[in-house]
């Protein structure tokens, strides 16, 4: 377990232990250390294979590298925060609309006006 990022280890292990006890499938996002000692995000999933008596014979486990996806999500999150910050500090009323014309955002100044 030394490959798991210290901030992710406790949560990942707690979920795994619960799955071992109740025989449920496992799914968690955590960071693993690579060969260069950098951490990358992975989606870890495990599916229990049970016999006729319901006992677990084995686990099928996959680790999918989602590091680029996590980085993209962080960029989107930051850009959304920047958008909101900009629209809240300028004196104009701003709103954003979807392609069908329904509005999904109104700045505070919009409501003040």
N, C-alpha and C positions, 0 to 999 in steps of 0.2 A: 503493500500500500504506500510505499515511499514515492511512487510515481504520481500519486494524486496530489493536486495542489492542497496545501494545508487548510485553506479556507473552505474547500469542498469536501474534505475527507470525512468529517463527522456526519454531515448530511447524507452523503453517498452511502456510508456504512450503515447508518441507522435505517435507511430505506431498504438496503440489501438484507439486513437482519430481519426486518418485518416480512419481507418477501420469502425468506427462508422458512420463517415460522408459519405463515399462512398459505404458502404455495402460490402466491400471486406473481404475475409477471412484473418485471423490474424495468424502470425507465428513469434515467437521470442524466442531466447535463453536468459535466464536470471537466476540469482541466487536468491533462496528463502532461508530464514532463517528457520532452523529446530528447533525442540524442545530443542536442546542443544545450541541454538544460533550460530550454525555453518551454513555456506552457502553451498548449493548444487546447481548444475546446472540443469535446467529443460528446456525442449522444450515445450513452451506453444503454442497451436494451437486452433483457434476458427473458427467455421463455422457458418455463419448466416443462419437461417432458415426463408425463406420469404413466405408470403402469395401470393395469386393470383395477387394482386396489386403491388407486388414487395416490400412491406413493411416488415421489419424484425419483426418477431413474437418472436423469441428467438435466443439465441446463444448456440451452443454445444461447450463446451470447454474441452480440455484435457491438462493435465500437465504430461509430461513424464520425469522421472528422467534420465538424461543423464550425471550425474556427473562422473561415471566411464569412460564413453566414452571421456569426456573432459580431464580427467586426462591422459588417454592413448594417446590422440592427443598431449598433452603437452610433454609427454615423447618422442613420435616420433619426435616432432619438435626439442626438445633439442638434441636428438641423431643425427638427421640430421645436426644440427648446429655443434655438436662436430665432426662429420665425416668430414664436410667441413673444420673446423678449423685445424684438424689434417692433412688432405691431403694438405692443403695450406702451412703449415709450414715445412713439411719435404722436403728434397731436391730431392726426387724421383718423377718421372712422374707417375701419377696415373690416371686410368680411371675405370669406372664402366660400366658393360654391363648387359643387360636384358637376360633372359634365351634364347631368340632367337638370341643373339649375337649382337644386336644393342646397341651401346653405349649411355648412358644417362648422363654421367658426365665425364668431363676432368678437371684435376687440372690445375692451372695456370702454374705450372712447366712443364706440358705436352706441353702446347702451347709454352713455352719459348724454349724448346728443338727443 
